[in-house]
Amino acid sequence: MASDLTKLTVNLVPRSVTSLAFAAAASGDTRTDTVNRALQMYALILKEIKKGQRLAFVGPDSGLAGIEADWFKKDRRDVGQP
């Protein structure tokens, strides 16, 4: 299975480092597994947005909080504080 792996070096901005640490700790996954899951989820979200779908979170009071498709097109290097 090791031959199925691709090694990648990335440069993360401080907020991304914080987000990665938060997500890995919250999920109990390794940083590698967290990055893999994040990339898969990002690809799924982009695929659905291209089909005209919208992303929304439903709160405990059934209130919707949506994320507009344009959010994914902008330079997001300085966004995403967990």
Contacts in CASP RR format, 6 or more apart in sequence:
PFRMAT RR
TARGET T0000
AUTHOR 0000-0000-0000
METHOD contacts of the structure
MODEL  1
MASDLTKLTVNLVPRSVTSLAFAAAASGDTRTDTVNRALQMYALILKEIK
KGQRLAFVGPDSGLAGIEADWFKKDRRDVGQP
12 20 0 8 1.000
13 77 0 8 1.000
13 78 0 8 1.000
15 77 0 8 1.000
15 78 0 8 1.000
15 79 0 8 1.000
15 80 0 8 1.000
15 81 0 8 1.000
16 77 0 8 1.000
18 81 0 8 1.000
18 82 0 8 1.000
19 80 0 8 1.000
19 81 0 8 1.000
19 82 0 8 1.000
20 31 0 8 1.000
20 34 0 8 1.000
20 35 0 8 1.000
21 31 0 8 1.000
22 82 0 8 1.000
23 29 0 8 1.000
23 34 0 8 1.000
23 38 0 8 1.000
23 82 0 8 1.000
24 30 0 8 1.000
24 31 0 8 1.000
24 33 0 8 1.000
24 34 0 8 1.000
27 33 0 8 1.000
27 34 0 8 1.000
27 37 0 8 1.000
29 37 0 8 1.000
45 55 0 8 1.000
45 72 0 8 1.000
46 72 0 8 1.000
48 55 0 8 1.000
49 55 0 8 1.000
49 69 0 8 1.000
49 72 0 8 1.000
52 69 0 8 1.000
54 66 0 8 1.000
54 67 0 8 1.000
54 68 0 8 1.000
54 69 0 8 1.000
55 66 0 8 1.000
55 67 0 8 1.000
56 64 0 8 1.000
56 65 0 8 1.000
56 66 0 8 1.000
56 67 0 8 1.000
57 64 0 8 1.000
57 65 0 8 1.000
57 66 0 8 1.000
57 67 0 8 1.000
58 64 0 8 1.000
59 65 0 8 1.000
END
